[in-house]
Amino acid sequence: MIVIGGGPSGLMAAIGAAEKKVKVLLIDKGDKLGRKLAISGGGRCNVTNRLPVDEIIKHIPGNGKFLHSAFSIFSNEDIITFFEQLGVQLKEEDHGRMFPVSNKAQSVVDALLNRLDQLHVEIKTNCPVKTIHFQENHDKSVLLQNGEKLDCRAVVVAVGGKSVPHTGSTGDGYAWAKKAGHSISDLFPTEVPMTSAESFIKEKTLQGLSLRNIELSVLNPKGKPLITHQMDMIFTHFGISGPAVLRCSQFVVKAMKKWNLREVTMNIDAVPDQKEGVLFQELWNTVKSEPKKSIKNILKGFQPERYLLFLFENSSIDPNVQGAVISQEQIKQFTKLCKNFQFNVNGTRPLEKAFVTGGGVSVKEIEPQTMSSKLSPGLYFCGEILDIHGYTGGYNITSALITGRIAGKNAAQFTKG
């Protein structure tokens, strides 16, 4: 049997299959296996997440429910055990994220490569695949770009999506899936920074400024939140980025498509843990208690300095004016902006700049317990080529490792016949 693609799902598939004692060939078009793994989690590799399965599925907004059966066969806890048995000790960080104790993604890659070696998996690198041929008797043959033809019983397609193309995921697998009769749902960037044409972005007023633990919402055309995430964010030279932004990005893409919008309104609540009325009262009392001090000194530290001055300017408050002179109306306006600063984004960075590809091979055509094609026996899909996408935080890699493991084991079973 043949596995195409040497990313997390492909490596897992090859190991899973070889453990079933079948002859496995792993093909990758790059010169190195595990390139995406090696740079994931900022070079530390967020191997999986330790949250309960239901929580993990909530963090996979793109067809996460499809993975229920898969998790019952090979779960996130099984991933942890798997790596520890390979000698990679893991540690838990915030929000259930699991990292190697070494803090080096390469130790995860090396452990997988060593395991492939132990299992005598044949590896061909620098081997781009041209296409897959599907025979009447369900046998397959993989045609390489160099003209070589490789026959097999089963093929696992684990070539990734179209994000982070320098690691080799350039969308090659979609054509092969279509050839087998599969439908591909529209591809779009997820976990991606957003762009904005607002004057304060163009003038770089807030460029480089981070806001901690804010609530960022994507609003629908009626001004109601479609999704809200309470995390950090950063203003950039082209728009906004950071964890809260990445998580909201796919909802911006979907809103633009659904309502045919050129821009989508975002809302920042910089003080998410306080109600507006209570916050106003607190700020008003603070300002009135120090009538001789300038407003910028009275509220020093309430928000990062540049954001504070930005909110003053948008509330028509002179930062140097004394507390005694400030009107109740100005503090009301300032409080409102602290809770509801709204601005427009006009899209996201392109798919090539995204961490994760949205869309892909329709999961309706995939058997959830085996990852086999419902249309072509002996054909298996796993990882990011499937229409499954999660937030960053170990959710996508969990999905890749689980689907890879299950695809490999079942392809081996099919090969044995």
C-alpha angles and dihedrals in degrees: 000000000000131000115197114204132039100218125111095289094043094049090048092048093051092049093046091050096045090051085061087061099247126133108261130194116193115199126192129173093215128076094243134044122228097024095149091046091052093059098036121114091021090302093311098088116229093222098189143321128260098210117119113280093252089055092049091051089052087056090056100069091171105079095315090153089067087070096061093098092043092053090052089057101040117005138188088263088054089053089055092049091045093056094042089054088054088055098258107131112207133205131200121237133177120324091015095293113159121211134173111265086234090062086223122120088200091069088061092048092047092051091053093046091049090052091051088051093050089051092049094237109175111233129200115187127182085037113129114194117227099192147322121247118211116209127208091247090054092255115137136211126198115213114206124211089247090062097256114139120210119194123208145153097235137023128197113202109207102153098130128227129283102281123105090016095183087073090060103264101126100145097264094143098061093075091051091050091050090049088058089052099261123145119230116211115221113288118231138163118264129178088030135135117257131235128223137184094202113136093240088057094046091047090048090231093153100021112149094012116136122204115202125218096349126153113244119192134187108218126211120226089274091056096253119133115258091187136353128200125188106210141098126300139182134210114232137188090264102034133293136332141163132098099304091048094048090052093049095045100088090052090055090051091048093046092051090052097042097049097026091240129171091200136023125207119236126196126209119200104190093184103042096162096061131066116238096243094050092045092051092051091049094048092045092051091047093051093046092048091063104039096163098051123087114256092242090058094043091055096035110144094016088107132359106288097247092049091046092053090045091053091046090053091049090049092049091244120146103224091215096054119111123254091243092063098049114106126224088240092058092051089047090054091046091050090049091054092047088057099033116027103162127192137153131254120197100204142301138285111278125280090259089063094047123102092219137027118232117209127024139135107006111253089213087075095049126084103238095211097050107019088232123145113257087210104047120034112223094029117112133182129198141164127015097345085076119083091256123115134167140181121274113269102091096301099111094045090048089054091048095049094046096045090044094052093048094045092050095048093048095044087054090051090050091049090054086051 
